[in-house]
Amino acid sequence: MTWSHPRGYDPMVASARLWQEKTGVSIEWDKRSLQDFESFPVEELARQYDMIVIDHPHVGQITAENCLAPLDVEGREDERKALAEGSVGASYPSYNYNGRQWAFPLDAASQVMVYRQDLLASAPDDWESLIGLAREGRVLLPLRAPHSLMTFYTLAANTGTPCRNDGPGPLIGEADGIAVYEMLAELASLVPADNFAMDPIAVLEALAAPGSKAVLSPYIYGYVNYAMDGFRPHRLTFTDIPALGDNGPCGSALGGTGIAVSAFSQNRQAAIDYAYWVAGGAVQSGLYPEAGGQPGHDAGWADDAVNAKTHDFYRNTRKTLETAYLRPRHNGYMRFQAEASEALNEALRDGATPHATIGRINRLFEESF
């Protein structure tokens, strides 16, 4: 089971076809919506499918539920070392939890900036320039849960006050949280109200459409397909997020996907073999991006041909990826992410006080443990 977008589905189908030619093993991939991917219980999927494409914040929950098979099997240490060395930023270690490796990165992503180069000469590199564009009605921001919270994470870390991701306690200090919330609230107040119903795909579709007044989204998960000629009426250009602190484009909320194997699978060994292969450098720099995928391995990100086809999507966003913020991953986090995102959106829409909003989010975080 993977997620329903050409970036998530097409490379899996293409890789399955080649894997069958190589091994005789047949794999059929199903797909589910992005919203479902971000929230549906992994355990239920693990009882239905041999392999699942997951998001790294699920690892605490799946470890507690014992629904995935660890991939750090004996005898394949050299292969795992190569996968770890090929990690783009924290993509590989993001799937390591309680000393075991629960998935291999297929796809590396974080929030980056995207703009219409045919309508905007250069992307803004500071908050004032960004807000100026937003006041002109030229900015979109995906605010559908959980993406408002992802932008909160990104702003917090980029300005030098990252949210907690290593254990119980408040998610963020009150004063720091209020400062971040006020930035997010200012930006959210200047984008169209329908952005609260838009995920990254919806925003990218709107930006790439003919007649778009909007020219930029500053905090959005990168989708390489939109950087390719001919994918949509207008090609989009991706670049690093604005550097609001002193450490460059750091702190963007890490995303991406990993391939995991069900603990209930009757075909565990065959599934593990395929997982090692499809996450490896050869596939990730060849078949995977050729089929429209967004690699999770350095071999794909550094490849000249892959970058040429995507107008340097990978090189232009790599600084952001390499210094991305790793979300909390404890058992209980996924419920917090859903509840905190809704609380944040409620506050942004209703004009709740920053003090009350940060207090509520911090309480939800502490309760998640």
N, C-alpha and C positions, 0 to 999 in steps of 0.2 A: 504494500500500500504506500503510495506516494501522494503528492499534492497536485492539485489541478491547475497547472499553468504550463505552457510549453517548456519553460526552464526546468520545472520539476518532473514533468512526465516524459517528454520526448527523448531525453538522453537515456532514461531507464529502459524504454522500449527498444531503442537502438542497441544498447549494451546487451540486453537480454537476447536479441537476435544473434549478435556475434558470439555470445557465450554458448548458445545452443550449437552454433556451427563448430565451436572449438571443443565442446565437451559432450554434446548430446543432451544436456540438461535443459529442459524447457521452463521458462519463467514467464508468468503472466502478471502484468502490473495493473492494479486498480488505482483510482485517484479520488481525492476528496478536496473540498474547498479550502482556501487559505484559512478562513475563520475556523473551520473544523480542525485543520491541522494544528492550530494554535491552542485548541482547548479540549479536543476529544480525548477521553481516557485511553492511554496507551495499552493498558491491560486488556481492554475489550478487543482492541485490534490484534494484540498478540495471540488471542485465542482463535482468531480467524485467519491470520496470515503468517507465513513463514518469515517474511522480512517486512520491516516497517521503516520508513523514513521519518526521523524524529527531530525535534528541536532540543538543544542541550539542557534547557532548564527543567526538562522532565526527568533528568537522571536520578535525582533524589527520590522521587516518587516511584519510579520503576525499580530502583534498587530495593526499596522497602516492600514492593509487591512481588519481587522475584519473577517478573514476567518477561525479562530479556535474558538472553544467554551472553555471558561475558565473552569478548572476542580475543582476550589475551590468552589464547590457548598455547600449550607447550609446543615447542619445536618451531615456532614461527616468529621468534624474537627478532631476527634480522629484518623480516618484512615489516614488523611493527616499528622498528627503529627507523626504517626508511620512510614510513608514513609520518612518524613524529617529526622527522627532520624536514619533511615537506610541508609541514603545517603553515598555513598563512595566519599569522598572529596566534591567537589562543584557540584556533579551531579544533586541533587535535586534543589538547588537554581539556577542552570544555566537556568532552564526553568521558572523562576519567573521573570516577567518584568512588570513594571508599577503597581506593587502591586497585580498582578494576577498570578495564576499558570496555564501555558499553556500546559504543558506536564508532565508526570511522567517518571523518568528514567527507561528504560528497560535494558540498557547496559551501563556499565562504562568502559571508555578507555581513555588513553592518550598515547603520544609517550613514548615508553619504549625501552629497548635494547634487541636484540634477537641474539642468536648464536648457532652454531652447537657444542654441548658439546663433540661429538665424534671426532671432529677435532680441538677443541680449549679447553685447560684445564680450562681456566678461562677468563671471559670477562675483557676488559681493564677498569680501573677506573680513568684514567686521559687522557688529550688531547694528550700528546706525545705518549702514548702507542697506542691510537686509530689511530693517523696519521701514526705510524709505520706499523700497519697492512694494512692501506689503501695503503701505498707505495708498499706493497708487492702484491697488487691486490686482497686482501682478504675481502674487505668491499664493500657492496652495500648500496645505499641510495635512497629511493623513492623521486624523484624530480619532478614528474608530478604534475602540478598545481592541488590543492593548497598546496601540501605537502612540497614544498620548503619553502613556507612562514611559515608553521607550524614549520619546523625546525629552521627557523629564530627566531620565537617566543620563542621556547624552549631554544635555545642558549642564547638569550637575558635575559630571566628570570633566567636561571640557573647560569649565570655569575653575577647576581645582578643588572641588568639594564632592568627590564621588560618593555615591550611595553605598551603604554597607552591603557586602555580599559574602561575609565570612562567619555568620553566626547571629545569635539573638541580640536584640538591642534595637534602638530606633534606626529606621532606614537612613535617616539623615538628620543632622543637628537642626534644631528649630530655625535659627537665624539663617543658616545656609539654605535650608529647604524653602523658607519664605522668599529669599532672593531668587532662587531658581523658579519657583512658582510664579513670581511676578513677571519674570521674563517670558515664560511660557504663556501666561495669561495675556500679556501685551500682544504677542504674536498671534495667538488664537483669536483675539478680538478683531484682528485686521484681515483674516481670511474669510471666505464665504461660509455661511452657517452650515451649508451642506457638507463641509469638510468633516464634520463630526460623524458622518455616515460613510466616509471614504477610507478605504485601506490603501496601501501603497499602489496596488495594481490600478485601482480606480483613479488615483491622482496621475499616474503615469499615462493612462489612457487619455485623460483630459488634456494633459500637457501636449501630447503628441497629435492631438486632433486638429484638423483644419479650423482656423478661426479662433484659436485659443487666445484669450486676453492674457491669461496667466503665462508666465515665462519661466518660473522657477519654483522648486520645492527644496528647502534647505536641509531638511532632516527626513530622510526617506530611505528605506532599504533599497539598495541597488539591484536592478534587474537588467542584466546584460543584453537581453533581447532588444530592448528599446534603444540601445546604442548602435545597432546594426542597420545598415542601409536596407530599406524596403520592408522592415518589419511592420511599421506603421506609417501613416502619411508623412509625418515629420520625425526625423531622427532626434534623439535626445543626447545631450552631452553630460557625462558624470564626472564629478571631481570631488576633492576632499571637502569635508565640512569646514565652515568658517572657524578660524582659530580665535576663540574668545578669551582664553587664558594665556599663560606664558609657555605652554608646552606644545604649540602647534595644534593640528587637527586630531587631538587625542580624545579618548573617552567615549567614542560612539558606541552605542549599545550593540553588542555582538549578536548576530543572527546566524543565518546559514542552516544547513541541515546535515544530518548524519545517517548512515545506514546501520540499522540494528537488526538482530536476529531474535526471533521469538524463542523463549525458553520452552514453549509447548510444541515447537515444530517437530514433525516427524522426519524432517529433512535437514536437520541442524547442520551436519557437516557440509552438505552441498551448499546451503545458504551461506555459511561462513566462508567457504572457498570463493564464492561469487563476491562477497563483501570485500575481501582482501583484494581481489582483482579489480573491481570497479573503482575502488578508492585509490588505486596505485597511480604512480606518475605517468605511466605509458597511456593508460586510458584517459586520465584526467587532462592530458595535453593533446590528445588526439580525438578519438571518437566522441568523448563527452562534450567538449565545446563545439565540435563539428555538428552535433545534433541539437545545439541550442542550449546546452547546460552551462552553468556558471561554476567552474571548478572549485574544489576545496583544497587543491594541492598546488604547491609552488610551481610545479612543472607546467601547469596550465597558466598561472598568473604571469610567469616570466617569459613565456613563449612568444617569439616575435610574430609568428603567423596568427596566433590567437589574438594578440593585441592589435594587429593590423586590421583584422576583420571587424573589430569592435571599437575602432577609433581610440585605442589606448584606454579603454574602460578600466582595465586592471592596473596599469601603471599609474593612471591618474587618481585612483582611489586607494592605492596600496598603503600610503602613510596612515590613512584613517583606519584601515583594517588591522595594521600591525600593532596599533596602540588602543584597540577597542576595549571597552569595559565589559567584563564578564558578569552577567547577571547572577543573582543568588540561584542555588540549585537544590536547596534542601527539600525534604519531603514536607509539603505544605506550601511551597512557593507558588505552584500553579494556581491554587485557590487565591492566594494573595494577589497575584498578577491580575486575575479577573476582577476581584473586588476592588482593588486599588485603582485600576484603570477606570472602572465605572464611577468610583468616588471622585476621581480627578476630573472626569468629564462633567459630572454633575456640578462640581464647583465652578468649572470654567464656564458652563452655560448659565448658571444661576447667579454668578458673582459672589460666591461664598468668600469669606475673609481668608487671606493666606494662613493666618494663625490656626483657624479651625480646620482648614484643609490639610495642612501638614500634620497637625495633631491626629486627625483621623487616619491618615495614611500610616503614620508611625505606629498607631495602635493596631491597625490591621497587620502590619509587619510583625510586631512582637507576638500577636496572637497566632501567627502562622507557624510558630514553633511549638 
